Amino acid sequence: MAYDYSEENRRALDRSVRDDAHHARAIRVACQAAGTSLGAAGGGAAGAAIGTMILPGIGTAIGAAIGAALGAGTGAYVGARVADKLVDK
C-alpha cells in the first residue's frame, strides 16, 4: 500500500512533529526545575548540618546558603541528564 501524501496528511504530520517538540521541551523544563528544587533543598539541609557542626549559628546560615547553591547547580545538571534520557535527542 502506498502512502497518501495529500495536503491533509502532510498537515497532520506537521502538527504531530510540533506537538512532539513541545512535549520534549516541557519534559526538559520540568526535569530541570525538579532537579534544581530538590538539589537546593537537599544541599541546603546538608550544608546547614555541616555548618552547625563547625560553627553553630552563623555557620548554619552560611552552610545552608553554600549547600543550597551547590545543590541547585548539581540538581539542574542531573535534571538535564535525566531529561536527555527520557527524551531521545
One Martini backbone bead per residue (centre of mass of N, CA, C, O) as a GRO file, in nm:
protein
   89
    1MET     BB    1   0.097   0.036   0.023
    2ALA     BB    2   0.056   0.362  -0.026
    3TYR     BB    3   0.114   0.676   0.041
    4ASP     BB    4  -0.066   0.964   0.149
    5TYR     BB    5   0.024   1.301   0.023
    6SER     BB    6  -0.168   1.482   0.131
    7GLU     BB    7  -0.234   1.777   0.275
    8GLU     BB    8  -0.366   1.665   0.532
    9ASN     BB    9  -0.135   1.471   0.612
   10ARG     BB   10   0.089   1.681   0.628
   11ARG     BB   11  -0.040   1.851   0.852
   12ALA     BB   12  -0.057   1.626   1.064
   13LEU     BB   13   0.247   1.578   1.079
   14ASP     BB   14   0.331   1.863   1.162
   15ARG     BB   15   0.172   1.864   1.430
   16SER     BB   16   0.313   1.620   1.556
   17VAL     BB   17   0.599   1.737   1.561
   18ARG     BB   18   0.533   1.987   1.732
   19ASP     BB   19   0.423   1.831   1.978
   20ASP     BB   20   0.683   1.677   2.041
   21ALA     BB   21   0.856   1.929   2.092
   22HIS     BB   22   0.684   2.040   2.322
   23HIS     BB   23   0.708   1.795   2.513
   24ALA     BB   24   1.013   1.789   2.535
   25ARG     BB   25   1.040   2.068   2.661
   26ALA     BB   26   0.864   2.014   2.911
   27ILE     BB   27   1.041   1.789   3.025
   28ARG     BB   28   1.300   1.951   3.057
   29VAL     BB   29   1.190   2.170   3.246
   30ALA     BB   30   1.086   1.982   3.471
   31CYS     BB   31   1.354   1.839   3.539
   32GLN     BB   32   1.517   2.093   3.609
   33ALA     BB   33   1.332   2.201   3.830
   34ALA     BB   34   1.340   1.954   4.013
   35GLY     BB   35   1.647   1.941   4.048
   36THR     BB   36   1.687   2.221   4.166
   37SER     BB   37   1.498   2.199   4.411
   38LEU     BB   38   1.610   1.938   4.540
   39GLY     BB   39   1.905   2.029   4.555
   40ALA     BB   40   1.861   2.278   4.734
   41ALA     BB   41   1.733   2.135   4.973
   42GLY     BB   42   1.952   1.923   5.029
   43GLY     BB   43   2.198   2.115   5.036
   44GLY     BB   44   2.092   2.299   5.262
   45ALA     BB   45   2.070   2.082   5.481
   46ALA     BB   46   2.362   1.984   5.473
   47GLY     BB   47   2.497   2.261   5.516
   48ALA     BB   48   2.366   2.321   5.789
   49ALA     BB   49   2.483   2.079   5.940
   50ILE     BB   50   2.780   2.143   5.894
   51GLY     BB   51   2.777   2.436   6.002
   52THR     BB   52   2.689   2.357   6.292
   53MET     BB   53   2.942   2.187   6.361
   54ILE     BB   54   3.146   2.424   6.326
   55LEU     BB   55   2.930   2.696   6.359
   56PRO     BB   56   2.704   2.790   6.540
   57GLY     BB   57   2.465   2.971   6.353
   58ILE     BB   58   2.637   3.110   6.117
   59GLY     BB   59   2.710   2.831   5.992
   60THR     BB   60   2.426   2.754   5.915
   61ALA     BB   61   2.375   2.980   5.708
   62ILE     BB   62   2.622   2.940   5.529
   63GLY     BB   63   2.583   2.638   5.468
   64ALA     BB   64   2.302   2.664   5.340
   65ALA     BB   65   2.382   2.852   5.106
   66ILE     BB   66   2.602   2.677   4.980
   67GLY     BB   67   2.436   2.414   4.952
   68ALA     BB   68   2.211   2.531   4.773
   69ALA     BB   69   2.387   2.621   4.537
   70LEU     BB   70   2.518   2.348   4.475
   71GLY     BB   71   2.255   2.181   4.457
   72ALA     BB   72   2.122   2.336   4.223
   73GLY     BB   73   2.340   2.285   4.011
   74THR     BB   74   2.339   1.977   4.028
   75GLY     BB   75   2.033   1.935   3.980
   76ALA     BB   76   2.023   2.058   3.696
   77TYR     BB   77   2.216   1.859   3.568
   78VAL     BB   78   2.061   1.600   3.635
   79GLY     BB   79   1.793   1.684   3.504
   80ALA     BB   80   1.909   1.703   3.216
   81ARG     BB   81   1.997   1.404   3.196
   82VAL     BB   82   1.718   1.282   3.238
   83ALA     BB   83   1.585   1.419   2.996
   84ASP     BB   84   1.766   1.287   2.785
   85LYS     BB   85   1.661   0.997   2.849
   86LEU     BB   86   1.352   1.057   2.794
   87VAL     BB   87   1.459   1.227   2.542
   88ASP     BB   88   1.524   1.190   2.236
   89LYS     BB   89   1.768   1.346   2.024
   0.00000   0.00000   0.00000
